[in-house]
Amino acid sequence: MPKKIFLLLSMLSIVLLWSYDDLNNKEISSSYTKSFTVEKYSPLYADYEIIDTYDFPLQSKAKFFQTLNNYFTSSTKSQSLMFYQKEGKKVEGHVFGGVNYYQNQDSDSYLFPYYGFEVKAHYENFFLAGKWWKGHTTSKDSTNHHLNSWYQSSKDEDKIYIDKIQGELKYNIPDLGYVGLNRGKLDLGSNIGGSIILNDENTNDYTYLNYHFKFGDFSLDFAHASLIADSINTYHAEPGSIPKESAPDKFLALHRFGWRPSDKLFLFVGEEIFYGNRGVDYNYFLPVGFWRITEHNQADRDNILIFGGLEYSAFKNNHIYTNIIFDELSKSKLFTSWWGNKYAIQIGIRQSNITSSPLFSWNSIGLEFTAVRPWIYTHKYLYTKASNDNQPLGFADGSNLLKYSAESKFSFFNDKIDWILNGSYLRQGSVGNNFSLNYAYEISNTDNENASWLDGSITDTYRLKQELDIKLLYSHRFKISYELSKVRKSSTESELVLSYQTRF
């Protein structure tokens, strides 16, 4: 990428920045999800009112038949498996289950049945929720996309059992913000092809403390997460070579400062830091300050990255955005080919609400370009890499790449059926392209080594992802997803996923 073009884009990124004020929400994100079991958890709290009592299906014969009718005919949430209300305090419980069917280009297939429950409670500004499910494959297929969470093999080793748990504890502070404790994933910065700042695409859920405060036009966000290190060995070992239970402690801390001078523009700047091999470091709990200085005073042993971004709403339903992240700050070498110039930039545009009618709506179309320099997200210690349990927290496709993405969403029959199309072209070099690499081992002269865009052998990858989400009834959901992936001069790979989920 020409240096003058990158410098111009970088300056634009820092001057104009946008996102929703809250870390847990953002204006633009990909609508594509492969199956119901990988959806981001967002609790839906009951908004219906009853008298102060219990409400459940077996209360009476009439209630039971009403429940059956709602289960098979209602298009909206109208009842819970168990609901209790007392003086404004509400508790509700749900059960759910389903099955996913997977088939690849070789017609190899297996099923993934699962079941679980969800419990939620809230009172005025206090919210509490937890969701758990357990499932298993009908064959021992190591390519299952759920293997980023806990799993174990059956005794005869023909099945893989998987558990997943998510939840939130949140208190809203009127006219100020909220404080929360969550088990889930953060995805920072508007994008349709994956976040370059903090990505949630492949990693397992993790628990994090966060808060969001608004001071008029200004806002402050903070998060501190407990992660799982890739390995206990700090040099040379491949990730996963040491059992998880022996891995050192690993944490992620981030803070972000925002300014919204108008409803069309939001500016922010922030830092994220990966540290470990020690307990919780309260130096990173002070949100107002420059953490890079703190890290230097901590013996320069942690991995800190500085980020920003852009989204500007030029006119109705149009958004232009960019995100940028730096891993080094050497002024004299910032725009040279020095390997330590580790940065990434992402630029996109989206137009929404293009056409709308009861039968057909064109909800949105977006285009995006991402450029990631070699060696970003890597570090000399495995517990300070931008990762969680051997999965990337930086850009999901890695680094040393250029990626072009497009996504469009259509809806039919009053939004009862959604069709999402997501396509991308990825051009990636083989040098310094993965967070798991140890630059202290890979680079012999860290003071003078150079790294160019797309260093090494270049791979071109084309992907097309489609999703059909059928939402005719609240208690019965269907999803069909189909992915095609082709590396140039290689055969095409495909995956078909059929998902059904029932919930009550």
Rosetta blueprint (number, residue, H / E / L):
1 M L
2 P L
3 K H
4 K H
5 I H
6 F H
7 L H
8 L H
9 L H
10 S H
11 M H
12 L H
13 S H
14 I H
15 V H
16 L L
17 L L
18 W L
19 S L
20 Y L
21 D L
22 D L
23 L L
24 N L
25 N L
26 K L
27 E L
28 I L
29 S L
30 S L
31 S L
32 Y L
33 T L
34 K L
35 S L
36 F H
37 T H
38 V H
39 E L
40 K L
41 Y L
42 S L
43 P L
44 L L
45 Y L
46 A L
47 D L
48 Y L
49 E L
50 I L
51 I L
52 D L
53 T L
54 Y E
55 D E
56 F L
57 P H
58 L H
59 Q H
60 S L
61 K H
62 A H
63 K H
64 F H
65 F H
66 Q H
67 T H
68 L H
69 N H
70 N H
71 Y H
72 F H
73 T H
74 S L
75 S L
76 T L
77 K L
78 S L
79 Q L
80 S L
81 L L
82 M E
83 F E
84 Y E
85 Q E
86 K E
87 E L
88 G L
89 K E
90 K E
91 V E
92 E E
93 G E
94 H E
95 V E
96 F E
97 G E
98 G E
99 V E
100 N E
101 Y E
102 Y E
103 Q E
104 N E
105 Q L
106 D L
107 S L
108 D L
109 S E
110 Y E
111 L E
112 F E
113 P E
114 Y E
115 Y E
116 G E
117 F E
118 E E
119 V E
120 K E
121 A E
122 H E
123 Y E
124 E L
125 N L
126 F E
127 F E
128 L E
129 A E
130 G E
131 K E
132 W E
133 W E
134 K E
135 G E
136 H E
137 T L
138 T L
139 S L
140 K L
141 D L
142 S L
143 T L
144 N L
145 H L
146 H L
147 L L
148 N L
149 S L
150 W L
151 Y E
152 Q E
153 S E
154 S L
155 K L
156 D L
157 E L
158 D L
159 K L
160 I E
161 Y E
162 I E
163 D E
164 K E
165 I E
166 Q E
167 G E
168 E E
169 L E
170 K E
171 Y E
172 N E
173 I E
174 P L
175 D L
176 L L
177 G E
178 Y E
179 V E
180 G E
181 L E
182 N E
183 R E
184 G E
185 K L
186 L L
187 D L
188 L E
189 G L
190 S L
191 N L
192 I L
193 G L
194 G L
195 S L
196 I L
197 I L
198 L E
199 N L
200 D L
201 E L
202 N L
203 T L
204 N L
205 D L
206 Y E
207 T E
208 Y E
209 L E
210 N E
211 Y E
212 H E
213 F E
214 K E
215 F E
216 G L
217 D L
218 F E
219 S E
220 L E
221 D E
222 F E
223 A E
224 H E
225 A E
226 S E
227 L E
228 I E
229 A L
230 D L
231 S L
232 I L
233 N L
234 T L
235 Y L
236 H L
237 A L
238 E L
239 P L
240 G L
241 S L
242 I L
243 P L
244 K H
245 E H
246 S H
247 A L
248 P L
249 D E
250 K E
251 F E
252 L E
253 A E
254 L E
255 H E
256 R E
257 F E
258 G E
259 W E
260 R E
261 P E
262 S E
263 D L
264 K L
265 L E
266 F E
267 L E
268 F E
269 V E
270 G E
271 E E
272 E E
273 I E
274 F E
275 Y E
276 G E
277 N L
278 R L
279 G L
280 V L
281 D L
282 Y H
283 N H
284 Y H
285 F H
286 L L
287 P L
288 V L
289 G L
290 F L
291 W H
292 R H
293 I H
294 T H
295 E H
296 H H
297 N H
298 Q L
299 A L
300 D L
301 R L
302 D L
303 N E
304 I E
305 L E
306 I E
307 F E
308 G E
309 G E
310 L E
311 E E
312 Y E
313 S L
314 A L
315 F L
316 K L
317 N L
318 N E
319 H E
320 I E
321 Y E
322 T E
323 N E
324 I E
325 I E
326 F E
327 D L
328 E L
329 L L
330 S L
331 K H
332 S H
333 K H
334 L L
335 F L
336 T L
337 S L
338 W E
339 W L
340 G L
341 N L
342 K L
343 Y E
344 A E
345 I E
346 Q E
347 I E
348 G E
349 I E
350 R E
351 Q E
352 S E
353 N E
354 I E
355 T E
356 S L
357 S L
358 P L
359 L L
360 F E
361 S E
362 W E
363 N E
364 S E
365 I E
366 G E
367 L E
368 E E
369 F E
370 T E
371 A E
372 V E
373 R L
374 P L
375 W L
376 I L
377 Y L
378 T L
379 H L
380 K L
381 Y L
382 L H
383 Y H
384 T H
385 K L
386 A L
387 S E
388 N E
389 D L
390 N L
391 Q E
392 P E
393 L L
394 G L
395 F L
396 A L
397 D L
398 G L
399 S L
400 N L
401 L E
402 L E
403 K E
404 Y E
405 S E
406 A E
407 E E
408 S E
409 K E
410 F E
411 S E
412 F E
413 F L
414 N L
415 D L
416 K L
417 I E
418 D E
419 W E
420 I E
421 L E
422 N E
423 G E
424 S E
425 Y E
426 L E
427 R E
428 Q E
429 G E
430 S L
431 V L
432 G L
433 N L
434 N L
435 F L
436 S L
437 L L
438 N L
439 Y H
440 A H
441 Y H
442 E H
443 I L
444 S L
445 N L
446 T L
447 D L
448 N L
449 E L
450 N E
451 A L
452 S L
453 W L
454 L L
455 D L
456 G L
457 S L
458 I E
459 T E
460 D E
461 T E
462 Y E
463 R E
464 L E
465 K E
466 Q E
467 E E
468 L E
469 D E
470 I E
471 K E
472 L E
473 L E
474 Y L
475 S L
476 H E
477 R E
478 F E
479 K E
480 I E
481 S E
482 Y E
483 E E
484 L E
485 S E
486 K E
487 V E
488 R L
489 K L
490 S L
491 S L
492 T E
493 E E
494 S E
495 E E
496 L E
497 V E
498 L E
499 S E
500 Y E
501 Q E
502 T E
503 R E
504 F L
